[in-house]
Amino acid sequence: MDKTAERLRPEPDREPKTQYAALPWRRTPDGVEVLLITSRETKRWVIPKGWPIKKLKPPASAAQEALEEAGVTGETTRKPLGLYHYEKRLRSGRTQHVRVMVFGLEVAEERDEWPEKAQRERRWTTPAEAAELVDEKELKRLLAAFSP
């Protein structure tokens, strides 16, 4: 590889950065369902997540992402259900290793209007089906094993 190509190749930052995610869920007569949303750019199925929010503890940060991205509110778990990793492409073209801590969020309210409604779809589904819809292997395992 020539020096120019080597310099331009996206190189992941070594230390993973942490994001917080919510796994919204509800009980129905047919069993437990989880809520997936589409990502803004690639339209892949994901769960609401984002960078830490100053002055908010991790579960509250995850709950805020669920409100902004999926239009749901509810009670979050104090401890994470688990975590997964992915590579986030940054605007610079580089990639960043990201560790995502996932908190359960029992949905109490599903809003008709929310900040990112025009940018995302949402879909209630079984944990097993959700595991088939997402791309990240560790998130697939977390969803497949989910039981509130």
N, C-alpha and C positions, 0 to 999 in steps of 0.2 A: 504494500500500500504506500503511495507517495505521501510526502509530508503534508500537503494541502488536504488530501482526503482524510488523513489521520487527525488533523486539527479540527476538521468540520464534523467528524463522526460524533453523534450524540454519545456522551459518556455519562453514565449514571453517577450522581453524587454518592459518595461512599456511605455516609451515615443516613439511615432512614429518618424521615420526618414523620411526625405523628399526626393523624387525623382522627376525628371522632365521628362515629356513625350511629344511627338509630336503626334498629330493626323493628319497625311498627308491626304490631300483631293485634288480632282480635279473635274472640270465640264466636262461632256461629253454630246453628243447630247441627251442621255437618262436620264440625270440628274446628281446629285452629287454622286461621289464614294469616299470611304475612303480606305486606305491601311492598311492591317493587315500583320504582320509577325509572324513566329513561334518562340517560345522561343527556346533557344539552347538545353536545357536538356530534357524538357518534350514534346516539339513540340506542345504545346498549342498555339492557336491564341492569340496574344497580340498586343499592339502598341509599337513603339520604346520608350524606357525609360531608365533612368540611374541615378546614383548619381550625385550631383552637380559637375560641373567642375570648378576648381579654376580659378578666373579672368573672368568667363563668367556669365552674367546675366541669370536668369532662362530661358527666351525664347531662348537665344543663346545656352544654355546647351541642351535644348530639340532638337533644330535644329541639333546640333552636333550628338546626339544619332540617329536621323533620317538618317543622312548621313552614319554613321558607321554601323548601324543595317539594314537599308532598302535601302540605296543607293539613297536617294532622297534629293533634296535641294529645297528651296523656302523661302517664306516670312512667318514668324511666327506672331501670334497675340501677342500684348504687354501684354494683360491680359489673365489669364487662362480661358479656356472654362468651367472648372469645376475641380473636383478632385474625386479620388476614393482611397480606401484602400485595402491592401492585406497583407497576412502574407508571408514573405520571409524566406525560410529555409536557414540558414547560414551554412558554411562549418563545424562549430563546432557541428551542429545538432540542435542548438537552433533556435527559430523563432524570427523574428523581425517584429514588426508592421511597415508598410510603408504607408505613405500618398503620393499619386502621383498627382502632379499638371499637368494638361493636357493643352497644348497650341496647337491651330490650326496651321497647316502649309500648306499653299496653294502651291502645288508642281509646280515648274517651270522646274525642270530637274529630269529625272529618269535615273540613270546611269546603264550601263550594267555590270560594275565591281564596287565593293565596298568592304570595309574591311571584313565584316562578311558574304559575299555571300555564301561561302561554308558551313556555319553553319545554315542558315535560308532559309525559303521559304517566298515569299511575294505574296499577293493576293489582287487585287482590287475588291471591292464589294460595294453594297449599304449599307448605314448606318444601315438599318433595318436588313439585313442579317448579317452584322458584329456584331450587338448586339446579334444575336443568336449564333454566333461562339465563343465569348469570355466567360470565366467562371465567372469573377468578377461581382457581381450584380450591383454595382455602375457604373462600366464601361459599362455594358449593357444599363443602363438608359441613360448615357451620349451619347452613340452611337445612340440609338434609337431616341433621341431628337435632334441630330446634324443637324444644318442647317447653312451654312456659311453666 
